[in-house]
Amino acid sequence: MFNPLLFLCFLGGYCLVNYILIWIQRKTGLYKYGISWLILVWILVLFFSQIAAFLTTVIDPSFLRLRYLVTFIFVFSLLVYVIKRRVGYEIISGLNYLVNVFVLILTGLIIFSGVQIYLKEKGHNFYLQNRKLPSLKIKDNKDIVWILLDEYASPASLKSQFNFKDSLVDSLGNKGFYVFENMNSRSDTTVYSVNSLFNLDDSVTISNYANATVYLNQSSWINHLTKFGYDFISLDFLNIGGHPKLQDLKIFPDNYIGQVLNGTLFISAWDSLFLKHKMPYDDYNQMIVSKFNKNMHLKRSRPVFTWTHLLIPHTPFYRDAHGRVNEHPIEVFDAASSKEVTRQYTSYLSYANTVVLKMLNGIPDWKNKIIIISGDHGARMLVPEHDPRRKKTFCAIYYPGMDKLKISKIKYMQQIPFYLH
């Protein structure tokens, strides 16, 4: 997604800001102390989200509020001023040499890492363009409906992590679905998981979110289905197969400006000042359900693949099992007790069950379509970072004349497209 012109604009702006700050420093007689402080300022501005995420692991998250941060910055600035008064400028300016060496090493590492990523992704892209895939023609050109429930764990994981029996298993089983007890995903991160599905590829781990969004925008599966006469409807916050996202939630930016500014203080400040929605994910979910219901009742001359991505039961846990708004939804599960996480997650998951069954029952002639209801990965809470349950996701499949023995052989949700022909 690199854009040379925008890069030059960002670089010019960066240089201009530095020039103005150094000019002010010269005018106020502070230049003799050096400009190492500029490095710290830029680190705080450009890596704000990463720093805040780290601080939440060592500091009570309630402290990370604007009024507390302003007080902290004031006290810290006062402390720096006192130290400056007591310590000679020769000692302070001597720190510039250390900072310069640090920046030089860091720059070298970044360039080296960038070259490595470029070569890796160049090889991966060559592989995607030249591989041979089996036939992906859908039998009888049936409509495909895929409802993805973000962070919906497998029935087995729900039992072991939350001691929760999932009622959706029986509800879908009674309707003729094949429900997997323990479906795997290739990743426990949404954009990697969905990218692997739509590019029919699980060979190489993508280097970063930015590259994953680029591949997702190209989407091999959508290109194949289009050749067989399918229309594609994307109800998602991700850009899939060149189709515009339904709403920009700024989770995985897929343009150069968004990717450069993502996680910086600029975006955090903008959202704090101008973001009026108190529950943006919930607003998105309600809009998705509404659009889904309207699309299901449209008459079409061509077969259609309707992709629907709901952020339920993903955090924040905005609603309870009955759909009532949760007054104190958990947003970061590490900041809450395991008991409360379990209560809110399973309650929100029960709400998801109600939503998805209502959507399914509202599809005209759904028994004559291909229906997939799945998660994208497992529940990433209350388990260690490398616990395999983080990749164990919910999955249920239905289509007329389904061979359940054949379907049962699927091990990864990313393999499903090869079983629908």
N, C-alpha and C positions, 0 to 999 in steps of 0.2 A: 504493500500500500504506500510505499515511499513516493513522495511528491517533491521533486527538486525545487520547484518554485516556492512552495510553502515552507520547505526547509530553509531556504535562503531568507524568507521573510521572518521566520522564527529566530534565525541566527542574527539577522540584522536588529531585531527587537531586543534580543539578549545583549548584544554589544552596546546598543544605545542606552539601555537601562544601566549597564555597568559604567558607561562613560559619565552619565549624569550623576550617579552616586559617587564616583571618584572625584568628579568636579566639585561636588558639595563638600567632600572630605578635604580637598585642597583649600577651598575657601574658608573652611572652619578651622584650619590648622591641625587637622587630625590625620593627615596623610602620613606623617612620620611614623605612625603606628602600623602602617601597612594595610593591606586589603584582604587579609586572610578571612576576616569576618564575612566577606562576600560569599565565600564558598559555603559557610554554614547557613547563610540566609537562603542561598539557592537550593541547598539540600532540603531545608525545611519547606520551601515553597514547592519544589518539584516532586518530592517524595513524601508528601503530607500523609496520604492514606497508609502507606507502608509503615511510616513512623507511628501513626496513631494506632494501627493494628498491633504493632509491637508493644506499645505502651499499655494497651488493654490487657496484655498478658502479665504485666508487672504492677499495674496501677488499677485501682478501682475504676471501672468505666464511668461511674457517675462523676468522677473528677474531670473527665475530658469533656467539659462543657465550656461554652465560650467565656462566661464570666470568670470561671476558674483559670482558664488558659490566659486570659488577659492579665489577671492578677499575678500569675506565675511569670509571665513575660516581663511585667513591670518590676517584680522583685529581682528577677534574674538580671535585668538591665542595670538596676541599682547596684547589685553585687559586682557586676563587671566594671561599673564606674568607680566603685570604691577600690577595687583591685588595681585599676589603671592609675589611680591617684597614688597608690602606695608602691607600685612597681615601676621601675624606669622603662621608658619607651624602647630602649635598646633590647631589653629582655623580651618585651612583647613583639617587637618587630622581628626578632630572631625566630619566632615561631613561623614566620612566613616561609622560611627555607624548608621546614618540615612539611608544611602544607603543600608547597610546590612539588616536593618529591612524591607526596601522597597522591596528588592530582595527576602527575605524570604516570605513575604506576597504574592508577585507576583507569586513565585514558587508554593506556596500552592494553590492559586486560579487556576493556570494552571493545576495542577494535579487533582484538584477537577472537573474542567470543562472537562478534558480529560476522567475521569472515567464516568461522566454523558453522554458524547457523545458516549463512547464505549457501555454503557448499552442500550442507545436509539437505536443505529444502530444495535446492536445485536438483539433486539426485532423486529426492522423493517425487518431485513434480514430473521428472522424466519417467519414473516408474508408473505414475498414474496415467500418463498419456499413452504409454506403450504396452500396458498389460492386456491380456485377453480375458474377457469375462464370459461366463456361461450365459445362455439365453435368459433375458429378463422379461420376456413377453408374458403378460398376465392372461391366464386362461379365461376365455370368454369375455375379456375386456370388462371385468367387473369394476364398479366404483370401489375405490379404496378410502377408508376413513381411519386415520391414526390419531388417537387422543393420547397425548403424552402428559403425565402427571409428574411434575418435577420433584425429585427426591422421594419418590414413593418406593419404599423398601419391599423386598420379596416377602411372601407369607412366612417363610422360615426365619428370616431376619427379624420380622416384627415379633415373632414369638421369643426369640433369644435376646433381642435388645430391649424390648418393651413389655414382654409378657402379654402380648396383644394378639387376639385371634381376629383375623380380618374377615369381616362379613362379606366383602366384595367377592371373595373366592367362591362362596356358595351361590351368591346372586348370579354371577356370570356362568358358573357351572350349570346351573339350572336352565340357562338360556342356550346352552350348547357350546359354550366357549371351552377351549382347552386352556386351563390356567396352570402356569408353571409354578412349582413350589420354590424354585431357586434359579431364576434366570440371571445370567451374568451380563455385565456391561464391560466394554473395553476400557472405560475410564470412570473415575468418580467426579469428573468435572463436566458440566453440561456441554460446553462448546466443543470439547474433544469428543465426547460421546456422540453428540448429534452429527458432528463432522464425519466421524468414522462411519456412521450409518448412511448418510447421504452420498458419501464418496465410495461406498462399498469397499472400504479399505480399513484394515487393522494391522497393516504390516509394520509401520514405523510410527513412533510417538512424535507428534507434532512439537516443534521447538517452543512455541509460545501461543498465547491467545490470538495475537495479531495474524500469524500465519494460518491458524485454524479458521479464522473468519474469512480469509481469502479463499481457502479451499472450499469452505461451505458455500460461498457465493457462486462457485463454479458448479458444484454438485453433479457428479456423474449419474446418479440415479434419476434425477429429474430430467437430465438430457436424454437418457435411455427411454423413459416413459413418454416423453414428448414425441420421440420418433415413432412410438406405437399409437399415437393419436390421443394421448391423455392431456387434459388440462390440469394444472397444478394450482391449488389454492393454499396459500400460506397464512396461517393465523399464528404468528410468532413474533417475538421481539428480536429474533435473529434474521439476518438476510440470507435466504436460502435460494440457491439456483438463480440468482439475479432478480428474484422477486422482492419488492420492497417490504421491509418489516412493518408489522401492523402498528407498533408503537416503539419509540426509542426509549428504552429504560436505562441506557448508558451502562449496562452490565458488561457487555463485550463489544466495545466500539469497533466498527468495521470501516472507518475512514481515517485518513491520516491525521486530521486535526483532532478527532476524538481520541485516537490512540496516543498522540503526543501529550494531550492535556489530561487524559484519564489518570485519576489518582493524585492530581496536583491540588494545591491550595486554591487555585482559580476556580476549579469545578466545585469544590466543597463550599467555597464562599458563595458562588452563584446559586447553588442549590439551596443554601441556607437563606438567601435573600429573596429568591424568586420562585422557588418550588412551593406551590400552594397546596398540593395534594398531600394529605396526611397519610394516606394508604395507597401509594402509587401502584404497588403490585396487585392489590385488591381491585382497584379501578381497572387495571389491565385485565384481570381475570373476568370481571363482570362484562367487559366489552367483548372479550373473546367468546364467551358463552352466547351472548346476544348475536354476534356475527355468525357463529357456527349454526345456530338455529335458523337464521335467515337463509344461509347458503344451502342448508339441507333441503329446503323447500323450493329451491329454484329448479326449473326444468332446463336440462342441458342436452345438446345434440351429440356431445362427445363424452366418453368416460372421464371421470375426474378423480384426482387424488387430493383429498382434503386433509391437510396437516394442521393439527391443533395442539398448541403447547401452553398448558396451564401451569402457573406458578403455585400449585397446591400439591402436596403439603409443605412446600419450601418455606423457610423463614422469610419474613416475619409471620408468625402464626396469627393471622388477623381475625379468624373466626373460630367459634366453638363448633361442636358437633351438630348443633341445630341451626348454624348459619348466623348466629348472633355475633355482633362485633365484639372482639376481645379488647377490653379496656387497657390491658397491660400485656401486649404481645411480646414474646421473646424474639429479639432480633439477632442476638449473638448467643448461641447455645453454651459457649464456654463461660458466660457471665451469669448463668442460672444454675440452680440445683438440678441434679439428675431427675429427681421426682417431678419437679415443675416442667422440665423439658419433656419428659415422658407424657405427662398429662396434656400439655398443650399440643404436642406433635400428634398424638393419637386422636385427640379431639378434632384437630384440623384435618387429619386423614379421614376420619369418619364423615366430616363435611364433604371432603373430596368424593367419597363414595356416593353420597346423595347426588352431588352435582353430575358425576359421570353417568350414573344410571338414568337420571332425568334426560341428559343429552342423548344417550343411546335410545331410550324409549321414544324420543321425539324425532328420530330419523325415519322418514317414510320408507317402508319396505327394506328395513335394515338387514333382514335375513337373506336378502339377495345381494348383499355387498360383502366386501372383505373388510373386517373390522379388527383393528389392533388397539388394545389399551395397554399402555406400558408406562414405566418410569424411564428416566434416563440414567439413573444410578441409584445406589442404595441410600440409606440414612447415614449421614456422616457424623452423627452425634453419639456420645456415650461409648465410643469405641476408639482404640488407638489409630494413629494416622495410617498405618499399613494393614489394618484389619481387612480381610477379604470381604466382609459384609458391606463395606462402603461401596462395593461394585455389584452387590446382589440386588437386583431390581425386580419390580413387579412386571408381569407380562401375561397377557391373555389374548388369544387369537381365535377368530371365527371366520369361516367362509363356507359357502354351500358345498356339500360333499367333501368336507375336510377329512384328510387322512391323519387321524390323531397319532398313529404310530410314527408316521413320517415327521409330523410337527414336533413330537417329543424329542427328536434327535437334535433340535436346535440348542446350542449351548450359549450363544451370545445373541443379544437382541440385534446386533449389527448384521447378523446372518439372515435375518427374517426375509429381506427382499428376494433372496435366492430360493425361498420355499413357497413363493406366491404364484409360480408359473405352472 
